[in-house]
Amino acid sequence: MKVTPSTAVELKTVEMDGAAGCKVRWLVGTSDGAPNFAMRQFEVEPGGHTPRHHHPYEHEVYVLEGEGVVFEGEQMYPLRPGDVVLVKPDEVHQFRNTGAQTMKFLCLIPNSAASQPVTVVPECGSEVDVK
């Protein structure tokens, strides 16, 4: 069993192309003995965002704090604390903070995602594969 304050887990800058003002804590993963899923906590600064991207695996998101939007392709959905998002495999998506405070959300992915590609889709329309 692992029990630890989330703030004890290192907060790292998201280094993917297209990310701005975005950091992540890997709260639970394979290094903790979790056989199936990884739990991450993202912190997105006001005006910040994740890359516009897609990948061949699902993930689930739970908004903890702040306000923002999530894009599914060109469709935008507002986000507030308590909202839940299912991102299906290969959906182009992006999370953006539209509020005045840091937006925090939990994101769960399968551990098998570590070996699968993430494709960043820049606003200009070209695609770049990253790992």
Secondary structure, 3 states (H helix, E strand, C coil): CCCCCHHHCCCEECCCCCCEEEEEEEEECHHHCCCCEEEEEEEEEEEEECCCEECCCCEEEEEEECCEEEEECCEEEEECCCCEEEECCCCCEEEEECCCCCEEEEEEEEHHHHHCCEEECCCCCCCEEEC
